[in-house]
Amino acid sequence: MNSALVIYAAMFRKSNMGSPISKPGKFLFSLNIHIVYERVKYLADQVF
């Protein structure tokens, strides 16, 4: 899980070099989306 987040963060940084002002906000927003997605995927695996 941790390594996946690190890889995700690295990819996100590379893809958003052009917008330094909104980078932290966008990063946190995308990170939250990613974490929620991981939780939902985990719960779905538990159910099915």
N, C-alpha and C positions, 0 to 999 in steps of 0.2 A: 504493500500500500504506500509506504513512504517513498520508495524508489519511483513509483508511478507518479507521485505528486512532484518529485524533483524533476523528472523528465518533462512533465506537463508544464512546470514553471519555466524550464529552459526554453521549451518550444514557444511558450507565450511571450517571453522576453524577446526572442528573435523576431517574432511576427509583428511586434509592436514597437520597433525601434523609432518609427516616425512620429509618435505622439508622446513626448516625454511628460507633458503636463498632466494628462489624464491617466497615465500609466498605472500609478498605485491604485486608484479607484477601480479601474478596469480589471486590474490583476486580482484584487480582492473579490470583486463581483464574480469573475470567472472561476476563481478558486472555490467560492461558495457553491456555485452551480456544479462544479466537478465533484465536490464532497457530497452534496445532496444526491447526485447521480450515482456515486459509489454506494451510498447507503441504500438507495432504492434498489439498485442491482443486487446488493447483498440480501435484502429482505425478500426480493423476488426469488433468489436462489433458495432461501430458506423455505418459502412457501411451496414452490414447485420443485 
